[in-house]
Amino acid sequence: MEWLSNFFNNEPFSIAVPVILIVSIFIYAARRAHIKHVERIKKIDETYNIRSTIYRK
């Protein structure tokens, strides 16, 4: 564990590593939320198209 304490003793790394980690987690969460949102919108759109074609006939 001495290598880890030596790594974090350097001030730029001790700040940059946690910031990069937190930003990466937020990017991952936002991407997953966007993908789920797109899937929901696609499902709603498909349902709407089916219902609108049924009522036109």
N, C-alpha and C positions, 0 to 999 in steps of 0.2 A: 504493500500500500504506500510505500515511500515514493514510488514513481508518480502516484496520483497526487500526493501532497506537493511534490515538486512541480508537477504540471500546473496545479492551481495556484502556486505561489507567484507565477508570472501573472501580473495584473491584467493584461489584455485578454489572456485566455480565460481567466476566471470570470470575466464579464461576458465575453463573446460566446462561449460555449452554452451557458444557460439561455441566453437570448436566442441563439439559433435554434436550440431545442424547443423553446416555447413557441417561436414563430412557426417552426415545422409542424408542431402539434395543431396549431390553429389552422394552418393551411390544409392539413389532412382532414380536420373536422369540417371545414368549410367545403371542401371538395366532396366529401361524403354527403353532406346536407344538400348540395347542389344536385348531385346525381339522384338522390331520393326525390327531390322536388321535381326534376325533369320526368322521372318515372311516373309520379302522381299526375302531373299535367298530361302526360301522354295517355294514361289510363282514362282520365276524365274526358279528354278529347275523343278517344275511341268510343266511349260510352255515348257521348253527345252525338257523334256521327251516326251511330247505330239507331238511336232514338229518332233523330231527324229524318232518316231514310224510311223508317217505319211509318211515320206520320204523313209522309208525302204520298204514299201509295194509295 
